[in-house]
Amino acid sequence: MEPYELTSEAAGALIRSGELSPVELIDSVLARIQATEPRVMAFSHLTAEQARDAAIAAEQELASGRYRGPLHGLPLAVKDLYDTAGVPTTASSAVREGNVPSSDAAVVRRLLDAGMIMVGKTFTHEFAYGSFTPPTRNPWDGDHIPGGSSGGSAAAVAAGSCVVALGTDTAGSIRMPASFCGVVGLKPTYGRASKRGVTPLAWSLDHVGPMARNTRDVALVMDAIAGHDPLDSGSVDAPVPDHAAGLASGVDGLRVGVPTNYFFEHVADDVEQAVRAAIVTLQGLGAEVREVVVPHADVLMAAEWGIMLPEASAYHQQSLRDNGDLYGADVRALLEAGELVLATDYIRAQRVRAVIREAWRGMFSDIDVLVTPTVPFAAPRAGEAEVNWGDGTIEAVHDATIRLTSPANVTGVPALTIPVGFSRAGLPLGMQIHGRPFAEATVLRVGYAYEVARGAHAWPTLAD
């Protein structure tokens, strides 16, 4: 096994014991990037020289007895929305060309302080406003999209170009690409991890979070990035558990909610079969499966769009007037549409959201987690614009990709996606695990139990 194939937990243990040096690991990852980038195109900017220097410094620290923890010396990729000191942060847009921040985003700084080593910045759909992430390609099949907007981060993890990547999630932008690329992604509770230094899309829907090859790696990152930031107005001062400590507690007696409405409607057969088989696995591990009705499902997407459109347009309003010709056509169209949303409609959407949140709190009084598909289908082909559900329903691909992920943004609850199998075409499929606010440890515990039962991580074909 090459060093780049190791999980965070395995690599970290070898580094701590001295059997693997940070330099060996970083060199292996950089070689992997060089080999795969012509096909995957996950990175907007590489920091190879800085990474090697940081690996040498980490090796020296370890030799002197300074051990920063389980992430010390491990390679990190960062979505091109996060500020990174001295490294371009462009939001993958010509509008931000040449932008080089002088400081790091809060969670980037936490991970660097924990000893992680940044190997590069990954592509995002421009300003995180889309689900395709050009020019990045899906490592499982290059004819298919990686998802978005954190498509570069998901593809980098899947390809072995890092062990952990940071993404952002406003309507599913961590979980959807993680599902399409066959990796694990967590959208934490709103306010659990600081958004300071991260370019916003819609401030009241935005979340930051990690992507990795397995649940334990995600838990280790959450242990580093979770916590109150008084300089972030959206940050919540709530107790932070040890996310990794309780992973192996199992799911015996845990109440798993399975929705009877919304989440299994207009979903591909292979997705439904894979998710329901995973639910049976959890039941076999001792979980109690309960059917639940998701409240106010008919207004979930109206609330998402009613909030996201105007908030995004408010942020970009002046820039759109000054540099409108520099935006991509798809993003510009959405920003212009957002300016047509009335203030009264926005306020109404926020009031509906409050009702939905309260109803979801009631739903979670009877269950510990809600388990659903992550996305209604496997990764679509690049350029595919619509999906025909065969009952007369034609749905835009972009709308479909966020239909099952947006509810967790509207409600702010934590949601984890984990791989649960493959489509008939051999593309990854994901299952989504929602929890109560600030119950990340519980959703990670459920994901870990399934992973142990499922077996080893699968690697992509890296097809052209």
N, C-alpha and C positions, 0 to 999 in steps of 0.2 A: 504493500500500500504506500502510495506517495504521500508526503506530508499534507499537501493541499486537500486530500480526501478525508482528513481527520475532522471530527466534530470539534466544537469548542471545548467540550469536556475532556475529550481524549487528548487533544493537542495541549490543553492547559496542564493536564496531569503529567504529560511527558516533559513539558518545559520545566515544571516545578521540580521534577526528579532529576533533571539534567540530561535525560536521554534524548531530548530534542532541543536544539537552540532556536531562539527567535529568528536568527539569521537564516537557518536552514528552512524554516517554515515560510518566511517571507520570500525567499528566493524561489521556493517551490510554487508559491501562489503567483508570483510575478511571471514565472515561466508558463504557468497555466494560462494566465491572461494573454500573454503573447501568442500562445497556441490557439486560443479560442476566440479572441476578439474579432478576427476577420469574419467569422461566421455569426457571432452573437451580438457584437457591437453594443455592449452594456454600458461602457464607460464614456463619459463626456470629457473627462480629464484624468490622466494618470499621475500619481505622485511617487513614482518608482524610486527616485533618488532619495527623497525625504523618508520613504518607508525603509529603505536599507539603512539609512543613518539612524532612524529610530530603533530598528532591530538591533543594531550594534550597541546602542545605548541601553536597550533592555537587557541584552546579554551581560553587559557590564554591571548593571544594577543587580541582576540575579546572582552574579558571581560574588558581589560584595555583600550579599545577604538581604538585599532589599527586595521583598516580594510584595507586589501590589494586589495580588488576588488572582482568582481563576481566569481572568481575561488578559493577564499580563503577557504581552508578546504576540497577541492574536491579531490577524488581519481583518480590517474593517473597511467596508465600502459605504459611502455616504451619498444619499440622494442630492441632486443638484438644486435643492431648495434650502438646504442647511448652510448657514454661514460657516466658512472655514478660513481661519486666519492665513492670509498670504496665498490662498488657493482660489481660483475663480469660482464664483457662485452666480450662475447666469439664469437659473430656472429654465434651462434649455431654450432660451429665447434670445433673438437678436436684440430685443429691447434692453436686455441686461448685459450685452456684450462688453467685456472689459471690466466688469464689476469684480473687484477683489477685496473682500472684507478684511478688516484689521483685527477682528476677534472671532472666536468660535461660538456657534450656537450652544446653548446651555447643555443639551444632552450630548453633543459632540465633545464638549470639554469634559463632561463626566466620564465618558468612555476613554478619552485620551488619558485622563488622570488615573483611570483604572488600569492603564498600561496597554490599551489597544493601539494598533498601528494602522493608520489610514493608508490604503493603497490607491484610492482614487475616488472620484465623484461619478455618480451614475446618472444616466439620462432619465429625465422625467418627461411626461407629456407636458408641453409648454405651459408653464405656470400651474401645473397639476390639474389642468382643466380638460381632461380627456382620458380615454381608456385604451389607447393604442401604443403610445410611447415610441414614435419613430425616432431613430432608425433601428432601435433594438429589435432583435428577432428571438423567437421562442427557442431555447436550446433543444427542446424535444423534436421540433420540426420547424425549420426556418421559414416555411411558407405560412406559419401561423403567428399571430401576435403574442407578445408576452403579457399583455394586459397593461393597465395603467391606473393611476399615473406613475406608480413606482415600478414600472416595468423593468428599468435598468437594474434596480436593486434585486428584484426577484430573479432575473436572468443571471445576474452575477453569482448569487448564492447557488442557483441550480447548476451552473457551469463549473463550480469549484473555484471561482475567482476571488473568493473571500469566504470566511466562515460565518460572518454576520454582516448584515447591511441594514441601514436605517431607511425607513420609508415614511410617508405621510398618508393620512387617510381622512378624506372629507365625505366620501360617499362609498368607500370600499377600496381605496387606492393602495392599501397594503394587502388586504385579503384577496381581492380579485386577481391581481398578478401572481400572488403566492399560490393560489389555486391553479392558475393556468400553467405555472412553471413547476409545480410539484414540490413546493417547499412549505415551511410553516411561517405564518405571519400573525402578529397580534396587534390589534387596535385596542389600547388600554382604555380605561374609563376616562371620560373627558376631565381634564385637570390633573390626571395622575402623573404625567410627565410634562416637563416644561416645553412650551413652544417658542420660547424666547430665542430670537435669532433665526427663525424659520420663516421663509416667505409664505404669507398666508394665501389661501384661496377663499375660504369663508370662515371668519374667525370663530363663530359659535358652533361650527361643525368640524373644524380641523382637529386632528389628533396626530401625534407622532408615535412611532413604535418600531420594533425590531422585526427582522425576517432572518430565518436561519434554517438549517437542515432538519432540526428536530426541536421538540418542545423544551428539553432541558437547556439547550443553548439559548432559546428565547428567555427562559426563566433567569438564567445568569445575567443576561443583558438588562432585564427588568430590575434585578437587584441593584444594578449600577445607576440606571437612569430615573427610577421612580423617586418621587419626593417633591415636597413643596418648594416652589421658587417664588419668593416675595416680589421679584421683578417681573413676573409674568402674571398679568391681571386675571388670567383664566385658570391659574394653578390653584389646587385645593390642598389645604393643610390637613391631611388625613394620615393615620398611622400606615406605615409601609411594612408588610410582612417580609419574611425571607421566602421569596417565591420558589427557590430551588429546594428548600429544606423539606417541604411536604409533598413533593411530587410523587413519591412512591407509596403514598398512603392508601391508594386504591380507590375504587368507586363503590364499594359494597355499601348498600343502603342509600346511596345518593339518588335523588329524585331527578330523572332526566325527562324534560318536557319535549314532546314531539307534536308540532302544530298540525291541526286538522284543516287549517285554511292558509291561504296565501303562499307559504314557502314551498309547497310542493305543486303549485299550480303553474302551468306552462314551464315545465322542467323536463329536460331530455330524459328518456327512459333509462339510459345507462347511468346518469347522475342519480336519479331516484333509487335505482337498485343498489348502487354503491353505498349511498348514505344509509339506506335502510338496513343493509347488511352490517354496516359499522355500528348502528344502533343495537342490532341483535348481539354483536360482539360485546358491547358495553353491558347489555342485559345479562349476558353469560358471565360477566365479571362481577355481578352482584348489584348492578344499578337497577333501580325501580323505574320503569318506563311509564310515563303518564301522558295521555293525550290532553292537549290544551288548545284553546281558541286564542289566537293572537288578536288583541283588541285593536279596534280602529285601523285595521289593515287597509281599508279602502282609502284612507287619507294619508298614508305614510309617505308615498312618493310626492304627493302634492305639497306636503310640508317640507320635504327635502328640497325640491326645486324652488318653492316659494321663499326659502331662506337662502339657499346657495346662490341663486342668480343675482339678487340685489346686493348681497354682501360682497361677492366677487367684483361686481361692477363698481361698487363704491370704492373699493381698494384701487382699482385700475382707472378710475374716472379721468384724472388729469393726464396720466400716461397715455391713455387711449387717444386723447385729444392732441397730445404733443407728438406721439410716435405711432399713431394708428396703423401706418403702412408697414410697420415692422412686426406686427403680430401675425401669426398664422391665420388663415381664413377661418378655420373652425373655431378657434378661440375668440377671434374678433367678433364673430357672429354671436357667440354666447354672451360676450361682454356687452354688446349692443342690445341684445334682447333683455338683459338684466336691467338696463336703464329704463325699460318700459314698465317694470313692475312698480305698482303704486305703493307708497308708504303704508297705506291702509291694508293692502294685501300682505305686505311683509309682516305687519303687526298681527294680522289675523293668523298667518302661518305660525308665528311664534306662540300665539295663544293655543292653537291646535296642538302644537308640539308639547306644551305644558300638560294638556289633557292626556296625550299619548303617554308621556312619561309617567304620570300618576297611574294610568291603567296598567302599564308594564310593571310598576312596583307591585300592584295587586296580583298580577300574573305570577310574579316570582315569589309570592308568599306561599304558593303551593308546589313550587319546583326549585331545584338548585341551579340547574342549567337548562337552556333551550337549545336543542340540536336541530340543525337545518342544513340543506345544501348551501354552499358558499356562492356559487354562480350557477345559472340554469343549464349550462352546457360547458364542454371543453373549449379550449382556446379556438376562436374562429380563425379562418384564413385572413391574411392581410387583405384589406380592401373590401371584405364582406360587410355590407351595410345593413342588411335586414335578416331576420330569422322568421321563417314561416312555421307556425305551430300546428298547421294542418287542420285547424278547426275554424279557419277563416280569420284568425288573428295574425297580423303581420306586426312585428315589433322591431324597432331600431336596435341594432346591436349595442350601441352605447347605452340606451335605456335598459336593455335586458341585463347588461353586465353589472349594473349597480342596483338592480331591483331588490335583490335579496340581501345586499350588504348595507344599503342606506338606513334601514331601520335602527341599526346600532349607532349610527351617527346622529339620527334624530333624537334618540333616547339617551345617548351618551354612555350606554352600558359597554363593558368590555366584550370583545368578540375575537375568538381565535379560529384560524383556519388550519386544518391539517390534511395531508393527502390521504385519500381513502380508496385509491384504485385508479383504473385507467379506462378511458373511453374505448369504443370498438376500434377507433383509429390509433389507439396506443398513446393518447394524450392524457395527462394527469387530471384527476378530479378531486375536488375538495369538500370537506365537511366543516361547517361552522358551529362553534360552541359559544353561546352567549351566557353571560353571568350577571349577577346583581352588581350594582355599582361598587367598584373597588374590590371585587372578588376575582381579580386576575389569578390569584393562587388556585382558586377552585377550577377555573376553566383550563388552566395549565395542567392541573392534576388529572382532569378527565382526558385531555389530549395525550398526556404521557401514558396513562393506562392503556389507551387504544394503541399507541405506538408499540408498547412492549408486546401486546398481543399480536400486532400486525407483523412485526419483524423489521428487518433492516431497511435503511434508506435506499431508495432507487436512484440511479444516476441516469441522466438524459442521454439520448443518442447523439446529440450535437449534430443533427442532420443539416445538410446544406439546403 
